[in-house]
Amino acid sequence: QIQLVQSGPELKKPGESVKISCKASGYTFTNYGMYWVKQAPGQGLQYMGWINTETGKPTYADDFKGRFVFFLETSASTAYLQINNLKNEDMATYFCARYVYYGRVMDAWGQGASVTVSS
Amino acid sequence: DVVMTQTPVSMSVSLGGQVSISCRSSQSLVHNNGNTYLSWYIQKPSQSPQLLIYKVSNRFSGISDRFSGSGSGTDFTLKISRVEPDDLGVYYCGQGTQYPFTFGSGTKLEIK
C-alpha cells in the first residue's frame, strides 16, 4: 500500500539546521509530485511548496523562499525538507504529501515530523 | 493568492445527524481546462490530513457515501450525513486551480 514515512521529532536551537525525510513506498516515486505542508501548533495547514520528483525542480511558496530547501534522493524514493537558520516561528509539524497532477490534490500524507525550536 | 473562507469555524452535531460545511473562494476555481480543483480533507485528532473529496464532488477511494461535495465557481459545500463518532476532526477545503495551493482555515466538527 502507499506509504509516506517521515523522520522523527527534532529539537533544535535557533540558528541551527534541520533535515526532515519522507520515504515513499508502494508506488512509482517519480510519477507524482511531493508537496510540503506546515502546521504550526494549534493552527491550520499552510502550503510550503513542492518538488517535481521527475526533474528534481523545487518550487517554493513566497513565505518559504530563502531558508527552506526541498531535495530528493530518487534512488531511495525519499524527499527531504531542510530548514536552515531555524527561527522560533519554524516550530511546527511538517507534512509531506503525494501530489496527484490530474486531480491537483494531495492523496497520501506522511505522519508528520515535529520540529521544536528552543534555546 | 486565492483566499478560501470556511464557515462555520466549529460545529457540534448529534450522532446520526447531518452537517454542512461551506467553503468560499475569493476567485473562481474554474480552470481554463474546464475543471474545478476544489478538494476536502479531514484531519482527525493527532493524525495527518486525509483526502475526502476531489474536483468538487468526487469521493476518494474508500470514502463513505455519507460524504458528498457540491458547488461551483466560488461556492462549495461538504455534507456529512448520518454522522458517526469517527467523523470528528477538522475539515479543510483546498484549491489547486491557481498557484499557490491554498487551504481554508478549517471547520472543527465535534460530536454532541
Interface residues (C-beta under 8 A of the other chain):
Chain A: Y35 V37 G44 L45 Q46 Y47 G49 A61 D62 F95 A97 V100 G103 R104 V105 M106 D107 A108 W109 G110 Q111 G112
Chain B: Y37 S39 Y41 Q43 S48 P49 Q50 L51 Y54 K55 N58 F60 V90 Y92 G94 G96 T97 P100 F101 T102 F103 G104 S105 G106
